[in-house]
Amino acid sequence: MILGYVDVEDRIYDLNFATLRLRVRVEAAGPKEGSRVTFSQVAGAGSASYRILEEADASAEVSMDHDGKRVPLLRPVEGHLIRHEAGLLFFATPAKRDPDDPGFDSVRYWRGPVWAVINFLVGSGLSCAGHESWGERIRGDTRTLIAEGGMYEYFCPVTGRGVGGDDFSWTAAMWLHWARGDRPMP
């Protein structure tokens, strides 16, 4: 759970997969009111706002228990933890992958590749937040990767070569979406 939520009854929600069309906004308020976190739908009505009780920089880790021993599944993720009236919220700090970093691998999952569907979500989010030039740059660069590399699952960020499965459906879906008129998500 990179961006997730734990409610007061310890139910865990993964916002990445369950609610891609949800906006999360931290709103600074005056000294008497305190800051709030607001969850709202991207399209449609409805929102919920909660008073922030505490904030801290934090490190999150995904692990499993194997014969009584904790086994890390992914490397720790740095971010910011917000405790509010209804639960917890963790915002991951974007990873910076320097090609000289020993953890960087241009063609291994989560180590450096470029994914069209993730670029679509990031580009759309930037555009919706008023950063249209950045959103368009990400969408344009991704269209070029697909046009030159094919409908691959993901792409090498160094060479642009398509990697993983070929004729991949979510890459094709992004290409078709952009072919319809290059509209970011509302």
N, C-alpha and C positions, 0 to 999 in steps of 0.2 A: 504494500500500500504506500505509494509515493505521495499522493495527495489523498488523504483519507480523513475519516471522521469517526469518532467513537462517541456514542450518545450516553446519556446519564444511566441507561440500563446496560451499558457495556456492549451494545450491539455495534458492530464494525461495518462501516460503509466505505467502499472504494469509489471515490468520485471519478477516477479516471475511466472506469468501465461502466459504472451504473448511471452516471449523470453527466455525460459529455455536453449536455445542453443546459448546464447550470452555471450561473455566474456567482462567484464568491467575491465579496468586496469588504475590505476592512476600512471602516470610516472613522476618522479621527473626529472627536467631538470636543466641546468645551471642557474646562476642568471639572465642572460640576456633573456633567452627564457621563463622562468617560467614553472611551472608544467602543465601537460596536462592530460585529461581523454580520453581514447580511448575505443570505442565500436567496437568489431569485432565478426564475426561469429565463432563458435567453429569448424564447418566443412564448408569448402567453402571459397570463397574469399569475400572481402569487409570489409571495416572498415571506421570509422569516428573518427577524433581526434579533441578535442576542448581545447582551452586554459582555464585554471582554473583562475577565477577572484577572488574568495574568498572561504575560508573554515572556518567552525566553528563546535564545538560540539553542538548537538541539541537534542531536545526531540520531538518525533512525536506522534500524537494521532489520532486515528480513532474515529470520532464522527458523530452524525447526528443531524439535527434540528428537534425538536418535539415541536410544538406549541410555537415556538420562543425561546425555551430553548435548549442549547447544551446538548446532552446525550452521554457520552462516551460509545463506543462499546467495546473497548479493553483498557487495562491499557496502559499508555504511554510507548513508546519504546525509549530508549536512543540510540544515534548513532552519525554519522558524516555527516554534510551537506556540499555539494560542489556546488557552483554556478559557472557555466562555460558559455562559449559564447552562447550555444544553450539552456540552461535551468538549472534545478536543479537536483541533484542526492543525495539520502539519503541512507547511508549504516547503517543498524541497527547493534548495538553492540550485539553480541551473549548473550542471557540471561543465567544466571547461576541460576539454580534451586536447592537450598539446600532443602533437604527433611524436614528440620525444619522450612523453610520459610512458613509463613501463606498462601502465594499465591500458594504454591505447592500442587497439587492434582494429584496423580499418575495415575488416570483414567479419568480425565476430559480434554476435548479438550484444547490445548494450555496451560495447566498447568503443564505438566510433562510427558505425554505418549511418547513412542517411535514409530515412523512411518517408516515402511520399505522403502517407496518411498523417503522420505526425507533423510534417511540414505544412500540410493543409490546415490542420487544427491550429498550429502556432501562427501561421500567416493570417488565418481568419480571425483569431483572437486579437492579433495586433491591429488589424484593420478595424475591428469592432471597437477597440479601445482608442481609436483616433490616430493610429500610427500607420496610415495607409501606405506610405512609401516603403516602410520595412516589410509590411505584409505583402506588397506587390513584388518586392525583391525576392522574398522567400518563394512565393508562388512561381515567379518567372524562372528562377534558378532550378526549381523542381521540375517545371515543364521541360526545360532544356535537358535535365538529367534523363527524363523519360524518353524524350524525342531521340536523344543520342544513344541511350543505353538500353532501351526496351522496357517492357512491362515487368521488370524484375521486382522481387520482394523488397529489396533494399539496394543501396548503392554505396560503393567505396567513396568516401569523401575526398580522397586524394586524387584518384584517377577518373571518377565518374562511372566506372565499370559497373554493370548490373551484377548483383550477387544474390544468392539464395534461389528460391523458386522462380522460374520464368513463367510468363503468362499469368502473373499474380493478380487476383481479382481486385484487391483494394487499391493497387497501383492503377489498374485499368479504370476503377471507379473514379479516382481522382482525375485521371486524364479526361474521362467523359464529362465529369462535372465542369472542368475548365473549358472543354469544347462547347458546352452549352452557353457559355457567356462569361466565364471567369468570375462568377459572383462568390464572394466569401459567404460563410454561413451568416444568417441574420442574427 
